[in-house]
Amino acid sequence: MGTPSRRSLGRHNWRAWLSEFAATAILLLVIVTLFRHLFGAAGLLARAVPSQEGRLVVDAVVSGTAVALLIVSPFGRRSGGHMNPAVSLAFWLMGALPGRDAAAYAAAQLAGSLTGVAVGRLVWGAQTAHPAVGYAVIRASDHIPWAAVFASEAAATAVMLAAVTFVAARPRLASSLPAVAGSVIAALILLVGRWTGGSFNPARQFGPELFSHDLAWLWVYLIAPLVGGGLFGLVRRRLPHAPLLPISPPPAPNGGVSAVTGSAAR
Protein backbone atom coordinates (compact mmCIF):
# COMPACT_ATOMS: atom_id res chain seq x y z
CA MET A 1 0.00 0.00 0.00
CA GLY A 2 2.09 2.82 -1.25
CA THR A 3 1.50 6.44 -2.15
CA PRO A 4 1.58 7.47 -5.81
CA SER A 5 3.30 10.64 -6.93
CA ARG A 6 0.98 13.67 -7.22
CA ARG A 7 2.69 14.86 -10.38
CA SER A 8 2.62 11.41 -11.97
CA LEU A 9 -1.02 10.94 -11.03
CA GLY A 10 -1.83 14.16 -12.82
CA ARG A 11 -0.36 12.78 -16.05
CA HIS A 12 -1.37 9.15 -15.81
CA ASN A 13 -4.18 9.00 -13.27
CA TRP A 14 -6.44 6.90 -15.47
CA ARG A 15 -3.80 4.17 -15.51
CA ALA A 16 -3.63 4.24 -11.73
CA TRP A 17 -7.43 4.03 -11.51
CA LEU A 18 -7.51 1.04 -13.86
CA SER A 19 -4.75 -0.58 -11.86
CA GLU A 20 -6.80 -0.27 -8.67
CA PHE A 21 -9.74 -1.81 -10.49
CA ALA A 22 -7.65 -4.72 -11.77
CA ALA A 23 -5.85 -5.37 -8.49
CA THR A 24 -9.10 -5.38 -6.51
CA ALA A 25 -10.78 -7.66 -9.04
CA ILE A 26 -7.90 -10.12 -8.81
CA LEU A 27 -8.00 -9.99 -5.01
CA LEU A 28 -11.71 -10.81 -4.95
CA LEU A 29 -11.28 -13.57 -7.53
CA VAL A 30 -8.61 -15.12 -5.31
CA ILE A 31 -10.88 -14.86 -2.26
CA VAL A 32 -13.89 -16.36 -4.07
CA THR A 33 -11.70 -19.18 -5.34
CA LEU A 34 -10.38 -19.77 -1.85
CA PHE A 35 -13.85 -19.91 -0.34
CA ARG A 36 -15.08 -22.23 -3.09
CA HIS A 37 -12.35 -24.75 -2.21
CA LEU A 38 -12.32 -24.10 1.53
CA PHE A 39 -16.05 -24.23 2.21
CA GLY A 40 -17.61 -25.83 -0.87
CA ALA A 41 -18.92 -29.39 -0.64
CA ALA A 42 -16.50 -30.56 -3.34
CA GLY A 43 -13.59 -28.40 -2.22
CA LEU A 44 -10.18 -30.02 -1.80
CA LEU A 45 -9.29 -27.74 1.08
CA ALA A 46 -12.62 -28.43 2.76
CA ARG A 47 -11.61 -32.07 3.19
CA ALA A 48 -8.00 -31.32 4.07
CA VAL A 49 -8.88 -28.61 6.62
CA PRO A 50 -12.14 -29.62 8.34
CA SER A 51 -11.92 -27.39 11.42
CA GLN A 52 -13.13 -23.80 11.48
CA GLU A 53 -9.94 -22.71 13.24
CA GLY A 54 -7.80 -24.25 10.51
CA ARG A 55 -9.89 -22.66 7.79
CA LEU A 56 -9.51 -19.28 9.44
CA VAL A 57 -5.73 -19.72 9.35
CA VAL A 58 -5.82 -20.63 5.66
CA ASP A 59 -8.04 -17.63 4.93
CA ALA A 60 -5.69 -15.31 6.80
CA VAL A 61 -2.54 -16.60 5.12
CA VAL A 62 -3.98 -16.59 1.60
CA SER A 63 -5.59 -13.15 1.99
CA GLY A 64 -2.44 -11.59 3.42
CA THR A 65 -0.23 -13.18 0.78
CA ALA A 66 -2.53 -12.07 -2.03
CA VAL A 67 -2.43 -8.47 -0.82
CA ALA A 68 1.37 -8.52 -0.53
CA LEU A 69 1.83 -9.96 -4.02
CA LEU A 70 -0.61 -7.50 -5.56
CA ILE A 71 1.28 -4.57 -4.02
CA VAL A 72 4.47 -5.61 -5.84
CA SER A 73 2.60 -6.50 -9.03
CA PRO A 74 2.63 -4.07 -11.98
CA PHE A 75 -0.84 -2.92 -10.88
CA GLY A 76 0.31 -2.16 -7.36
CA ARG A 77 3.44 -0.41 -8.55
CA ARG A 78 1.40 1.84 -10.81
CA SER A 79 -1.29 2.86 -8.30
CA GLY A 80 0.22 2.25 -4.88
CA GLY A 81 -1.79 -0.92 -4.32
CA HIS A 82 -4.55 0.35 -2.04
CA MET A 83 -7.38 -2.05 -3.02
CA ASN A 84 -9.33 -0.60 -0.10
CA PRO A 85 -11.45 2.59 -0.04
CA ALA A 86 -10.58 3.10 3.63
CA VAL A 87 -6.88 3.24 2.74
CA SER A 88 -7.49 5.72 -0.06
CA LEU A 89 -9.63 7.87 2.25
CA ALA A 90 -6.92 7.91 4.90
CA PHE A 91 -4.22 8.83 2.38
CA TRP A 92 -6.37 11.70 1.09
CA LEU A 93 -6.96 13.02 4.61
CA MET A 94 -3.22 12.81 5.26
CA GLY A 95 -2.59 14.92 2.16
CA ALA A 96 -0.86 12.04 0.38
CA LEU A 97 -3.45 11.53 -2.38
CA PRO A 98 -5.45 14.14 -4.33
CA GLY A 99 -9.16 14.11 -3.61
CA ARG A 100 -10.13 13.40 -7.21
CA ASP A 101 -7.91 10.36 -7.29
CA ALA A 102 -9.09 9.14 -3.89
CA ALA A 103 -12.69 9.20 -5.15
CA ALA A 104 -11.72 7.50 -8.41
CA TYR A 105 -9.74 4.87 -6.51
CA ALA A 106 -12.76 4.07 -4.32
CA ALA A 107 -15.05 3.76 -7.34
CA ALA A 108 -12.53 1.56 -9.14
CA GLN A 109 -12.09 -0.64 -6.08
CA LEU A 110 -15.83 -1.21 -5.65
CA ALA A 111 -16.23 -1.93 -9.37
CA GLY A 112 -13.27 -4.30 -9.16
CA SER A 113 -14.91 -6.09 -6.25
CA LEU A 114 -18.04 -6.74 -8.30
CA THR A 115 -16.00 -7.83 -11.30
CA GLY A 116 -13.82 -10.22 -9.31
CA VAL A 117 -16.85 -11.95 -7.81
CA ALA A 118 -18.56 -12.10 -11.22
CA VAL A 119 -15.50 -13.74 -12.78
CA GLY A 120 -15.37 -16.16 -9.87
CA ARG A 121 -18.98 -17.08 -10.55
CA LEU A 122 -18.18 -17.72 -14.22
CA VAL A 123 -15.11 -19.78 -13.41
CA TRP A 124 -16.51 -21.89 -10.57
CA GLY A 125 -20.18 -21.98 -11.47
CA ALA A 126 -23.03 -22.61 -9.05
CA GLN A 127 -20.68 -23.72 -6.27
CA THR A 128 -19.94 -20.07 -5.54
CA ALA A 129 -23.62 -19.48 -4.75
CA HIS A 130 -23.88 -22.46 -2.38
CA PRO A 131 -24.86 -21.27 1.12
CA ALA A 132 -21.60 -22.62 2.54
CA VAL A 133 -19.62 -20.48 0.09
CA GLY A 134 -21.98 -17.54 -0.39
CA TYR A 135 -19.78 -15.74 -2.93
CA ALA A 136 -17.14 -15.43 -0.16
CA VAL A 137 -19.32 -13.15 1.95
CA ILE A 138 -18.29 -13.04 5.59
CA ARG A 139 -20.54 -12.82 8.61
CA ALA A 140 -20.12 -11.98 12.26
CA SER A 141 -20.92 -14.58 14.90
CA ASP A 142 -24.57 -14.69 15.87
CA HIS A 143 -23.97 -13.54 19.43
CA ILE A 144 -21.90 -10.47 18.44
CA PRO A 145 -23.90 -7.20 18.38
CA TRP A 146 -23.52 -4.88 15.42
CA ALA A 147 -21.90 -2.18 17.57
CA ALA A 148 -19.08 -4.56 18.54
CA VAL A 149 -18.57 -5.58 14.90
CA PHE A 150 -18.53 -1.93 13.85
CA ALA A 151 -15.98 -0.99 16.51
CA SER A 152 -13.78 -4.00 15.72
CA GLU A 153 -13.76 -3.32 11.99
CA ALA A 154 -12.98 0.37 12.52
CA ALA A 155 -10.22 -0.35 15.04
CA ALA A 156 -8.65 -3.08 12.91
CA THR A 157 -8.56 -0.72 9.91
CA ALA A 158 -6.81 1.93 11.99
CA VAL A 159 -4.26 -0.61 13.28
CA MET A 160 -3.54 -1.78 9.73
CA LEU A 161 -3.01 1.80 8.58
CA ALA A 162 -0.80 2.58 11.56
CA ALA A 163 1.50 -0.31 10.68
CA VAL A 164 1.58 0.57 6.98
CA THR A 165 2.26 4.28 7.48
CA PHE A 166 4.89 3.62 10.15
CA VAL A 167 6.87 1.51 7.69
CA ALA A 168 6.21 3.61 4.60
CA ALA A 169 7.42 6.81 6.28
CA ARG A 170 10.85 5.30 6.99
CA PRO A 171 13.12 4.75 3.98
CA ARG A 172 15.08 1.98 5.68
CA LEU A 173 11.89 -0.02 6.23
CA ALA A 174 10.00 0.89 3.05
CA SER A 175 11.13 -2.20 1.13
CA SER A 176 9.40 -4.38 3.73
CA LEU A 177 6.03 -2.66 3.27
CA PRO A 178 4.40 -5.46 1.19
CA ALA A 179 5.37 -8.11 3.76
CA VAL A 180 4.25 -5.91 6.64
CA ALA A 181 0.89 -5.11 5.02
CA GLY A 182 0.20 -8.77 4.25
CA SER A 183 1.33 -9.94 7.68
CA VAL A 184 -0.75 -7.37 9.53
CA ILE A 185 -3.85 -8.23 7.51
CA ALA A 186 -3.32 -11.94 8.20
CA ALA A 187 -2.78 -11.29 11.91
CA LEU A 188 -5.92 -9.15 12.18
CA ILE A 189 -8.01 -11.80 10.44
CA LEU A 190 -6.71 -14.36 12.93
CA LEU A 191 -7.33 -11.99 15.82
CA VAL A 192 -10.93 -10.96 15.15
CA GLY A 193 -12.07 -13.12 12.23
CA ARG A 194 -13.73 -15.68 14.47
CA TRP A 195 -16.10 -13.02 15.78
CA THR A 196 -16.48 -10.40 13.03
CA GLY A 197 -15.33 -12.29 9.93
CA GLY A 198 -12.36 -9.98 9.48
CA SER A 199 -12.88 -7.69 6.49
CA PHE A 200 -11.35 -4.24 7.24
CA ASN A 201 -12.07 -3.34 3.63
CA PRO A 202 -15.35 -2.14 2.09
CA ALA A 203 -14.31 -3.56 -1.28
CA ARG A 204 -13.70 -6.99 0.27
CA GLN A 205 -17.35 -7.25 1.28
CA PHE A 206 -19.09 -5.15 -1.38
CA GLY A 207 -19.15 -7.61 -4.27
CA PRO A 208 -19.87 -10.72 -2.19
CA GLU A 209 -22.73 -8.98 -0.35
CA LEU A 210 -24.42 -7.79 -3.54
CA PHE A 211 -24.12 -11.15 -5.26
CA SER A 212 -25.44 -12.99 -2.21
CA HIS A 213 -28.45 -10.64 -1.95
CA ASP A 214 -28.00 -10.65 1.82
CA LEU A 215 -27.48 -6.98 2.59
CA ALA A 216 -28.40 -6.81 6.27
CA TRP A 217 -24.81 -6.24 7.43
CA LEU A 218 -23.49 -4.46 4.35
CA TRP A 219 -23.65 -1.00 5.89
CA VAL A 220 -21.50 -2.11 8.85
CA TYR A 221 -18.78 -3.59 6.66
CA LEU A 222 -18.84 -0.58 4.34
CA ILE A 223 -18.94 2.24 6.87
CA ALA A 224 -16.89 0.91 9.80
CA PRO A 225 -13.57 0.66 7.88
CA LEU A 226 -14.17 4.13 6.42
CA VAL A 227 -14.68 5.51 9.92
CA GLY A 228 -11.51 3.81 11.12
CA GLY A 229 -9.52 4.97 8.12
CA GLY A 230 -10.94 8.49 8.24
CA LEU A 231 -10.22 8.96 11.93
CA PHE A 232 -6.73 7.59 11.52
CA GLY A 233 -6.04 9.90 8.59
CA LEU A 234 -7.21 12.96 10.52
CA VAL A 235 -5.19 12.08 13.61
CA ARG A 236 -2.10 11.10 11.63
CA ARG A 237 -2.10 14.40 9.76
CA ARG A 238 -2.19 16.39 12.99
CA LEU A 239 0.46 14.50 14.94
CA PRO A 240 3.32 16.90 15.80
CA HIS A 241 6.75 16.03 14.45
CA ALA A 242 5.43 12.89 12.73
CA PRO A 243 6.71 12.64 9.15
CA LEU A 244 4.03 12.20 6.52
CA LEU A 245 4.20 9.42 3.99
CA PRO A 246 6.52 10.03 1.05
CA ILE A 247 4.33 11.41 -1.73
CA SER A 248 6.79 11.79 -4.60
CA PRO A 249 8.39 8.45 -5.49
CA PRO A 250 10.10 8.29 -8.88
CA PRO A 251 7.85 7.53 -11.87
CA ALA A 252 7.73 3.85 -12.72
CA PRO A 253 9.65 2.78 -15.86
CA ASN A 254 6.40 1.83 -17.60
CA GLY A 255 5.15 5.40 -17.36
CA GLY A 256 2.79 4.70 -14.50
CA VAL A 257 3.10 5.62 -10.88
CA SER A 258 5.52 3.80 -8.64
CA ALA A 259 4.46 2.66 -5.20
CA VAL A 260 6.50 3.86 -2.25
CA THR A 261 8.20 0.48 -2.24
CA GLY A 262 8.29 0.12 -6.02
CA SER A 263 11.90 1.17 -6.48
CA ALA A 264 13.03 -1.34 -3.86
CA ALA A 265 11.06 -4.37 -4.52
CA ARG A 266 4.77 -5.55 -2.81
N, C-alpha and C positions, 0 to 999 in steps of 0.2 A: 504494500500500500504506500506508494510514493506520491510525490507532489510534482505535477507537470509544470514546466516553465510557462510563465504568463505570456512571454513574448512568443514562444513557440505555439502555445494554444491559440493565440490570435491569428497565426498563419495557417495552422493545420487543425483547428479544433474539431472539424467534422471527422477527421481520422481518429481523434481521441474518443469522440462520442461513439463511433462505430466499434472501436476497440472495447469500450466498456460494455456495449451490447453483446459483442461476441464472447468476451470473457465470462460475463454473467450467464449467458446461454449455455456455454460449455460447463460451467460450474453446476447449473441445475440439471443438465443432462447426466453428469456424473452422479449427482445425488439421487436422481430418479433411478438410474441404473443400479446404484448401490441398494436402494430400498427394494427394488424388484427382486434382487438376488438374496437380500438379507431377510426379507419378511414375506416374500411370495411363497406360495405353496410348493412351487417347483424350483425354488432357488437353491443353488449349490451352497451358498453361505448359510442359508436357513438351517440346513441339515448339519453343517460343520460347526455352527455356533448357535446352539439351541437356547442358551440363557439370555435373558434381557440384559444382564450386566455385560456379557461378552459382546452382544450386538451394539451396545452403547459405545464400547471401546472401539469396535470396528468403525462405527459411524464417526467417532471423534477423529480417529487417525486418518481415515480417508478424506473427510472434509478438510481437516487442517492441511494435509498434503496437497490436495487439489488447489486450495487457495495459494499455498506457497509456490507451486509450479506455475500457476496462472500469473502470478506477479512477475516471474522471470521470463514468461512467454513473450513473444513479440507484441501481443495485445497489451499485456501489463506494462511493458517497457514504453509503449506509445502513450498510454493514458495515465499511468501511475498505479493501475491495478486496484481500484477501489472496490468495485463489484458490490457496493453496499451504499444505499442512499444516506445512511447515518454517517458514514465516513466522509462522504462528499459534503454533507451539511457541516460537519465539524471543521473540515478544511476551509470551507468558505468563511465560517465565523472566525477562524483564526487568521483570515487574510491570506491564506495560501492557495486559494482557488477563486477565480472570478465568479461572480454570481450567475452569469449566463451559463457558464460551463458547469457549475454545480447543478443547476436545474436540468440542463441537457444530460448530464451524467445520470441523474436520478431517473429521468424518463427512459434513457437507454437501458439502465439496469432493470427497471420493471418490465420493459418490453423484452429484454433478454431472458428474464425469468419465465415469462409466458412461452417464449420460443423454445427454451430448453426443455420445458415440460412437454410441449407439443411434440417435439422431436422424440423425446423419450417414449411418448405414447405411440408414435409411428413405429419406432424401432422394436419396442417390447410388447406392443399390442394390448389386449384386454387385461393382462396381468397387472399393468400399472394402475388400473381402476379397481382392482380387488380391494375390499375393505382393509385387509392386512397391510396393503401397500399404500393405497390412498393417494397416489401421485406424489408420494414422499412428503405429504403434509405431516406436521408434527403437532402434538397435543400435550397440554399440561395434564398432570395427574388429576384424577377426579376430585380429590380432597383439597386441592390447592385453589384458594380464591383468586379471582382475577387480579386483585390489587397486589398480591404477592408475586404473581407472574409478571405483571407490569413492572414492579420495582426490580425484580431480578433481571429482566431483559434490559432495562435501562442501565442498571448498575454494571452488568456484564459488558455492555457496549462501551461504557465509559472506561472500564478496566482495560479492554482491548485497545482502545484509542490511547490510553496512557502509556501502555507498553510500546505501541507502534511509534508514537511521537517521541518518546524518550530515546529510542534507538535511532530514529531518522534524524534527530537534531544533532547527533554526534557522529562526525565523519568517521571516527575509528570503528564505530559499531554499525554504520549504515549498510555494509555489505551483508550483515546478518539479518537484515530486516525481513526478508522472505521467511527464513526459518523461525524467527521470533513470532511473526504474525501467525503462521501456521500452527506453531506450538501453543500459543496463547489461545487460539480458537479451539484447538483440540482439548486443552486443559479446562476451558470454560464449559465445553459440552460435557465433559466428564463430571465437572463440579455440579452443574445445575440441570443437566439434561434429563436426569431421572424424574425431576419434578416439573420443569417447565418445557421440556423438549429441547431447549438450547438452540435458539435461532440467532439472535443478536443482529439480524439483518432483514429489513423489510422485503428485500428482493428474494431472500431465501424462502419466504413463506408466501409471497404474493401469487406466483404461478400455481403452486400446489393447491392453495386455498381456492382459487377461482376454478380450477379444473375439478376439484372435488365437490364443488357446490355446497361446501359446509363453511359458511362465512361467520359463524358465531364469534369466533375468537380473532378474526382477521384484524380488527381494529387494534387489539392489544399488541399483536406482533408487528403491526405497521408503525404504530405511534410510539410505543415504548422505546425502541432503539433510537428513534429520532429525538425523543426527549433526552435520552442519555447522551447521544452524540452532540446535540445542541447545547446542553448544559456544560459538557466537557469543553466544547469549542469556546464558549463564552468565558469560562474560568481560565482556560489555558491562555487565551489571548491577553488576559489581564494580570497574569502572574508576574510580579516584579522580577527583573533580572533573569527571566527564563527565556532562552533563545527560541525563536520560532523555527518551524520547519524550514529547511532550505527550499526556496521557491524558484531557483533558476539553475537547474541542472543543465548540462550541455545538451543540445539537440541530438536526438538519436541519429545514427548513420542513415537510417531509411527515410529520414525526413520527418519522422513523427516526433513525439515528445518522450524523452527519456524519463524513466522513473528515477527517484532519488538514488536507488541502488543500481540503476541500469548500467552505469559505467563500471561498476565493480562486479557485478555478477553476470529470484523472485518469488 
